[in-house]
């Protein structure tokens, strides 16, 4: 059995022998529209709560009815298959309604972060050719001021529209109200839109890249549907349909929240407890009061929870599954969280170009803290040399992580040059996604992310990875957060700079931190400069913005 699984299809896949007992090595994935996720769940359990937002619930039946009405209204406004519709909302029921209405028409969802600046929004609207944007009433004036050529309609909603207060936004010139569109669609009369799940794009997910210019990963209906199914197979179905509760502070506009939060949640009939903006008190209260079965988040959130003075009062051990993703999780943070909460903190790995999940920690099989776990079902991997990107390296050696599987994107929107760099076809016709991450794989198939290729520093010809420096700093009892970057140096090429945030009511000097690093890092890896700050620059999903730190260092800030 072991040999057959390891040598399946001519490639060595040692990770298959370490899957949890319920996880299959292979399955067939749906080739239907993502709208089917909502339609089927609403047909089976229409009366179950789908969303909980600001104290108010909507059932799956209510969500589907609003989706179908909105799709009818959008079709009346000329939105058709292939058109791009921007959704610029935080986590709220309106996002769920909007995304499924757009997908039902075969149109393409363009996710837009509500916190983006005007130039960032302008770029996305212009690059994608968005015809319509669904956003908050408070953001509508700034969107209208941008006036990209393709944008025809702005649809507004308010944060309170689906709260107990049920306050729709005020009417405004040049915009349509979401509530009016839904109410006006008395008759739901929509043609069946043919969807080729393999080729039809469902979502344009903007992400950075090797050039630093944002570009949109084209994710098909099959990409996202398959990744939701892969994630479902990975998690043992220990509760019946409709009994799961997802606490979602990871934003839907991020692919992590869209797939493992919204899509997987609807597919499982889970109640989605939606939090529009991270607040440690709000999240802790929700963990205590709702006792969710699943809480996916990013490392900085777990750091924040750990540093709350009353953490133990909120009974976090009642949560079944915690999962960290979107950024590397320091082993020190993992170990501290598990000691404090007495629940395993799983870690996963993914990227926008893979819808996003490719790896995750087994639930009951052998654990390897510090690793991102094993590839999901039907996900193949290889690690190739950093120079040519063509030669597979041996187990234990570092190289670029490459992924193939049903969740891998179609390509980048209008960027054949970037697509050719990221997606490469081997001699056997297999398409591989070159992730840009430096990784190693042990003999059992467990993977370890070393660092992003672009974040790697070279000091005196030696590779230095920020994660190693940060891991050393995290071991200091006063350090709450740390980030390491390379800064140019005339003699050494680069030297290490660290930016540190101290824990509340803790103190440490730069000299003390340097002495600590000297005790656990080789000389070339030690930070030449350490800056102590009140906070680190982060994205809205909690990732440390290394590009910002490097830009500040270049300006001498």
N, C-alpha and C positions, 0 to 999 in steps of 0.2 A: 504493500500500500504506500509506504513512504517513498520508495523509489519511483513508483508510477506518478505520484503527485509532484515529486521534485523534478522529474524529467518531462512533465507535460509539455506537449507541442515543441519538443526539442530544446527548451530553455530550462535552466536550473532555477527552481523557485523554492528555496528552502523554507521560506516563510509559511508555506501552506501546511507544513507539519506542526505549526505552532498556533494555528487558528483555534479560537474557542470552539467547543464541540458542535455548536449549532450553526456555525458560519460555513456556507458552501464555498467551494473554490470557484464555481462558475454558475451563472444563471442566465436566463434570457431577460432582456430589459424592454420595458414598454416602448412602443413606437407610436405614441399618441400625443395629442396636444396636452400641454400642462394643465389646461382647463379641466381635463378629465380627473385630475387630483381632487378638485373641489366638487365636481359633479357627482362622483362616486361616493364620496364621504357624505355629502348632503343627502344623497338618496338613502344611505344606510342609517344615518343618525341625525336627521334634520333638527331634532329638538335639543341636541347637546350643545353646550356653550362652546363657541369657537374662539371668541376673544373676550378678554377682560381688560377694560381700559378706563382709568380714572373712576373705578367703582361700578361701571356699567358693563353688562354682557350683551353680546350678540350671538345667536345660535348659528349653526351651519346653514340651516334653512333660510334664515334671515340674510345671511351673507350672500348666499347664492341668488336669492331674489334680487337683491340690490345690484349684484354683479350683472345679471341678465338685463336688468333695466338700464344700467349704465352702458352696457355694450350696445343696446338698442339706440340709446341717445348718441353715443359716439359714432355709430354707423350713420345716423342721420346727419351728423356734422361732417361726413365724408371720410372718416377714418376707416381704412381698409387694410387688407393684408399687405404686409411689408412696410407700412407707414411707421414712423418712429414717434413714440409718445413718451415724454419725460415725466417721471414721477419724482418729485422733490419734496419728500415728506419724512418726518421722523416715524418711529414705530407707533402706529395707530390703526384702527379699523379701516380708515379710508385708504391706507396703502394696500391692504389686502383686497378690498373691493376694486380699487383701481387696477392692480396688477392682473387680476383674473379677467376683468372686463377687456383689457387690452389684448391679453393672450387669446381670449375666445374669438376675437376678430382676426387672429393671425397677424396682428400688428406687433411691433417690437417695443419692449420696455427699455427705456434708457434711464438707468438709475443716476440720480443727481443728489449729492450730499447737500442738505439744506444749509450747512455751515460754510459752503464754498463762497469765495469772494466773487465779485462781479466778473473779473477776467477769467476765472476758472469756469464759471457758468457759461459765459459767452463762448468759450472754446468748445465746450461740450455741445451746446445747442447748435453751433455752426458746423462742427465736425460731423455730427450725427444727422443733421438735417431734420431736427425735431419739428413736427407740425403742431403739437399740442403739449402743454405742460399742466400737470395737476400739482398744485402746491398750496401752501397756507396763505390765508388772506394777508397776513403781515408781511409775507415775502413777495406778494404779487407786484407791488409798485416797483421794486428793484428789478424784477424779471421783465416787466413791461418797458423799463428804461433801457434795457439792453437792445431790444428791437432787432434780433437776428432775422435775416431775410426769410427763412423757412417757417418761422413760428406764426401760426394763424390764430390760435385760441389759447387762452389761459383759463383753467378751471380752478376755482378756489374752494377751500374748506377751512374750518377753524378747528383748533385743538379741542374745543369744547363741544363740537357738533355731535359726537357720539358719547358724551359724558352724561351723567344724570341730569345736568343742567340743560343739555340738548340745545345749545345755542348755535344756530347756523351763522355763517359770516354775513356781514352787511353787503348789500348789492353794491357793485362798483362798475364804473364805466369801462367798457372794453373787455370785461371778463364774464365768464359764466359761473354760476354757483353749482357745486356738485349736488347739493340737495335738490335744486330745481331740475337738473338733468334727470336725476333718478325719479323724481315725482312725475315728470312730464311723460315718461315712457310707460303709458298705461298698458299698451299692448306690446308684448314681447314677441317680435316676429323677425327672427334672424335666420338667414340662410346658413346651412352647414358649410363652414369654411374648410376646404381640404388642406390638411397639414401634412407635409412630409417631415416627420420628426427628425430624420437624419440630417436634413439639409436646411430646413427653415429655421431662421434665427428667432429665438424667443427674447433674449436679453442682450443688450450691449452693456458690458461692464467695464467701465474705464479704470485703467490701472497705469502705473508708471512703467518704465522699462529701461533698457540699457542706455537710451539716449536722453532719458529724463523727460521726454515729451509724452503727455498722457495719450494713451491709445486704447481702443475699445476691443476687448475680447468678445468675439461673436460666439455666444453660447446657444446651441440649438435646443429645441424641446427635448430631444433625446438626451443630450448632455446632462441637463439639470434633472430630468426625471430619473435617469440612470443613477446619478449621484445620490438622490434621495433614497432610492431603493438600496443602493450599496450601503448607505448609512443605516437604514432600517435593518438590513441583514446583520450588520455588525453588532447592533444592540439587541440583546435577547428580549423577545416579546414576553416579558414576565407579567404584564397586566393586560386586561382585555381592552379592546378598542374603546376609545372615549374616556379612559381612566387616566391617561397621561396628562401632565400639566407641565408646560414649558414656560420658564421664566426668561423673557427675552429683553435684555437690554442691549445686546449686540444689534446694530441697526439693520433693518431690512434692505437699505440701499447698499449695504456691503454684501458681497456674495456669500459670505459665511452665514450671515443672518437670513438671507433670502432662501438658501437651500436647506441648511440644517435646522433653521428656525421655522420660517413660514411654510415652505413646501413640505418638509418632512412632518411638521406639526399638523397640517391639514390632512395629509395622507393618513396619519395615524389617528385622526379624530381627536387630537390633543387640544386642550384649552390653552390658548396662548395669552399669557399674562404680559401685557405690553408696557414697557417703560420707555418713554420717549427720550429721556436724557439721564445719564448716569448720575446718581446721587447715592452715596454710601448708605445714608439713613433709609432712603426709600427702598433700596435693594435689600437691605437686611430685614426690614419690616415685611417685605414681600416674601422673602425666604421663610420667615417665621410664620406668617399668617396663611400662606397658600400651600406651603410644604410641597413645592414642585417636585416632580419626578426627575426633571432634567434641567440643568442650568449650564448652558454653554456661555463662555466668556473669554476675555483676553487676559494675558498675564498681569497687566497693570491693575485690573479689577481685583484679582486675587491678592495682589500686594496691598491694595487699599483695604480690603476686608480684613486682612491679617493685622493691620495696624490700627483697627478700631478698638478702642479701650474696653468695649463691652461685648466683644465678639461672641463669647460663650453664652451670653444671655439669649441669643436668637435661635438656638437649637439647630444649627446647620447640619447636624448629623442625621436629621430626618430626610434630607435630600438623597435620592437614590444615586444619581449620576452627576458628577461635575466634570466638565470638559474644558480644557484650555486650548485655544487655537489662535491663528492669525499672526502670531509672533512667537519667538523662542521663549520657553518657560525655564527660567533658571532652576537647577536642581535644588538649590537652597530654598527657593520659594515653595516648590512642590513639597519638600520634606517638612517645612514649617507649617504649611497649610494642613497636611495630613496629621501632623501631631496635634494641631489645635482643634481640628474638626472631627478627626477619627473617621474620615471617609476618604477613599481613594480619589485622587485627582488625576484624571486621564489627560493625556496630551495627544493632539492630532496635528496633522500638517496638511496644508493645501495651498492653492494659489488661484487667483481669479481665472486663469487660463484652464483650470481643471475643475471648475464648477462648484466648489473648490477642493473637496476633500480627496486626498490620495492615500493617506496613512492615518492610523489611529492605534491607541494602546489597547491590547486585548483586555477584556473585562475579568476573565478568570484564568486565562492561560498565564504563562510565565511573564513576569514584569521585568523591564529593564529601565529603571529610572534614568532620565537623561536622553532616552531615545524617543523618537516620534512613533514608535511602534512598528506595525507591519502594514504592507499595502492592503487596501480593501480588495474584495473579490473582483476578479477580472482586471486587476490593475497590475501591470508589469512594470519593472524598473530595471535600470542599469546605471552604473556609475562610470563615467568616462573621464579620460585624462583632461586636464585643464588647458593643455596647449592646443591640441587638435580637435578635441571633442569627438573623436571617432574610435578610440581604443578603450575597451572596457578594462577597468583596473581590478586588481584582486581584492578579495574580501579583506577588510581592515584598512585599505588604502583610501586616501581622500581624492575626490574628483567631483565633477558636476553631476548632479542628480537628474536623470531623464526618466520620463513617465510615458506610458501608453495605456490607453483604456477608453471605455465608452464615454467618460466624463471629459475627455480632452477636447478643447475648443475647436471650432471650424477654422479659425484664423483671426487676424486682426482686421477690423473694419477699415477698408480703404488703405491698408498698409501692407502691400505685398512684400515690401522690403523687410519689415519687421517680422512678418509671418514666416518668411524664408529662414530667418535667424532662429526663431523659436521652434518651428515645426520642421523636422527633417525625416525623410523616408529612408529606411535602410534597404539593404539588398533584398530582403525578404518581403518588401512592400509594407512594413510596419511603420506607422507614423509615430515619431517620438517627440514629446515636448521637452525641450531643454530648459530647465527651470531657472538657471542662473544661480542656484544654491550649491554651495560646496557641502558634500556629505560623505559619509562612509557607511558601509553595511557590514555587519559581522557575519559569521558563518551560518547563523540561524535565520538571517534575513531581517533582523532588526536594524533600523536606519537611525543615524545620528546626524543632525544638521550641524555643520561646523559654522557656517556663516554665508551671507550673500557674497558672491564673487566681487561685487562692486564695493562692499564694505570692508573687504580684507585689506590689511595694511602690510607693507613690506618694509621692514626695518633691517638695514644692513644685509639685505638679500634674504632675510628670513620672513616667512609668512607669519603674521600675527592676526588672530581673529578676535574681534571685539568681545565675543561671548566668553572667551577665556579670561580676559582682563576683567570683565564685568562679574564673572563668577567669583573671582578672587575678592573683588570689592564687596560683594554680597555677603561674604563670610565675616566681614567686620560687623560687630554688633550694633553699631550706630548707623549703618547705611541702610536706607529704605529703597532707593533707586540709584542705578548707575548706568552710564552710557560711555562707551569708548570710541574715539575716532582717531584717524591718522591726520597729522598736520605736516606740511612739507618741512624738510630740514636740509640744509646745504650739505652736510657731511653724511648723515645717516640715510638720506632719501626721505624717510618719514620717521616721525616719533609719535608715541602714543600720548593723547590727551584724554583725560577722564573728566566727566561732569557728574557730580554726585548730589543726591538729595538725602539729607539726614532725617532720621525718624524724629517725630515730635518729642521734645524734652530730652533729646540726646545730643551730645556734643562730640566733636572730633576735629582736630586740626588737620591741615593739609600735610604737615610733617608726619603726624600719626598715621594717616592713611597711606602715605608713601612707605613708611616703615612696615606697615602691614603687608603691602604689595611685595616688598622686598623679601618677605618671609615665605612667599608662595609662588613667585613668578621669576623666571629667568630675567636677567638684566635687560635684554633687548625688548622684553614684553612689558616692562614696568612703565607706568605713566610718567613722562617727564614733567607734565603739569597736571594739576588736579584743581578743578573749579567746583566750589560748593555753591549750589543754587537752591532756591525755594521750590523749583519745579523743573521738569524736563519738557521740552516741546513735544507734543503728541498729536496724532491724528484723532479724528472723532471716534475711532474704534479703539484708541488706546495704544497704537503703535508709536514707539519713539521715533521722532523725525530726525534721522541721522543726517539727511541732506541739509536740514536747517542748521544743525550743529556745525556741519562742515562749512556752510556758507558764513555763519557767524565767525568761525575761526579765521576764515579767509579775509574777512573784513576787520579782524582784530578786535571783535566784540568780546 
